[in-house]
Amino acid sequence: MGDPGLFQGTFELEEQVVKMLGDMLHLPDACGYISTGGTESNIQAVRAMRNRNKSIVNPNIVVPDSAHFSFDKVGDLSGIDIRRATLSDNLQVDPDAVNSLIDSNTVGLVGIAGTTEFGQVDPLETLSGIAIEKGLPFHVDAAFGGFVLPFLKPKYKFDFEIAGVSSVTIDPHKMGLSTIPSGGLLLRHSLDLDNLTVKTPYLTVSSQYSLTGTRSGAAVVSTYAVMRHLGRKGYGAIVQRCMDMTDRLVAGARNIEIQPVIEPVMNIVALDVESPVEIQNRLYEDFGWRVSLTRNPQALRLVIMPHLDNEIIDMFLADLDAVVNQS
């Protein structure tokens, strides 16, 4: 994929995949490309923000405190100041905190559609309004939520349906069920894609906008195949099944007197337990369960993916009960 002139068929498939993703995200004429994942897409989105106005000497962006660690990499690579806005009690970013961090050197805002730790969705329409008022690009990181939110009821507005959204990160290799690595960056304006291009005089094409030079065509082909195979109906059924298992997990946890930190928005659950590090270790040492932890508040983090089933959910709940309540 690094030299489209040599792999024209794969390049044409990529254009079709971008259109399919754009259709799902309410922008059929979106531009963009298939990346290695959310980290690359977020780096490129911020790079596009900065390149809109290179005259700003000390640029900054404002992101939620819940933003993925890829934005820390952005800051380290580019020297852009990453300003993290505090969260409200429901773990959404506080729009007033975002507003307070904006100054004349701010080159863009970021909101999250499915935070990595809690699966929460920021008040994106409010953030969009701030971005429009300030004349700033607004990037939505929907790496996880991009293949979940379109199929939830009630419906969430999180994509190009919101007027101020200029770019979206979406990962087909998460809930899109494509092969790893398969990420996606979609942009509303072709100018932003132009701002990512560098000249490539010795290739069959004269410019390149991706971050990596060489890219695997397998990501494009597999994403095309799985999206064509499943379609909206197939993805909808998969998301519904994951949400049913999520509800089963939360109900079962409540039966053993464990509450979720927030009511799950999508198929990510954070369970509020005492001594979460100890519980995490016991679950692995006694029963072989690998679970991760959230940071603030610290809790057990569970992602309910399509390969799970009710039997596995019930087995986990029984083992969690044994660790928490029967020791």
VENZI-V538034 format. One line per field, one symbol per residue. ss: DSSP state (H for helix, E for strand, L for the rest). burial: b if it has 24 or more other ideal C-beta (glycine too) atoms within 12 Angstrom, else e. A space follows every 10 residues. Layout:
# VENZI-V538034
ss: ???
burial: ???
This chain:
# VENZI-V538034
ss: LLLLLLLHHH HHHHHHHHHH HHHHLLLLLL EEEEELLHHH HHHHHHHHHH HHLLLLLLLE EEEELLLLLH HHHHHHHHLL EEEEELELLL LLELHHHHHH HLLLLEEEEE EEELLLLLLL ELLHHHHHHH HHHHLLEEEE EELLHHHLHH HLLLLLLLLL LLLLEEEEEE LLLLLLLLLL LLEEEEELLH HHHHLLLEEL LLLLLLEELL LLLLLLHHHH HHHHHHHHHH HHHHHHHHHH HHHHHHHHHH HHHHHLLLEE LLLLLLLEEE EELLLHHHHH HHHHHHHLLL LEELLLLLLE EEELLLLLLH HHHHHHHHHH HHHHHLL
burial: bbebeeeeeb bebbbebbeb bbebbbbeeb bbbbbbbbbb bbbbbbbbbb bbeeeeeebb bbbbbbbbeb beebbeebeb bbbbbebeee bbbbbebbbe bbeeebbbbb bbbbbbbbbb bbbbbbbbeb beeeebbbbb bbbbbbbbbb bbeeebbbbb bbebbbbbbb bbbbbbbbbe bbbbbbbbee ebbebbeeee eeeeeeebbb beeebbbbbb bbbbebbeeb eeeebeebbe bbbebbebbb ebbeebebeb bbebbbbbbb bbbeebeebb ebbeeeeebe bbbbeeeebb bbbbbbebee eebeebbebb bebbeee
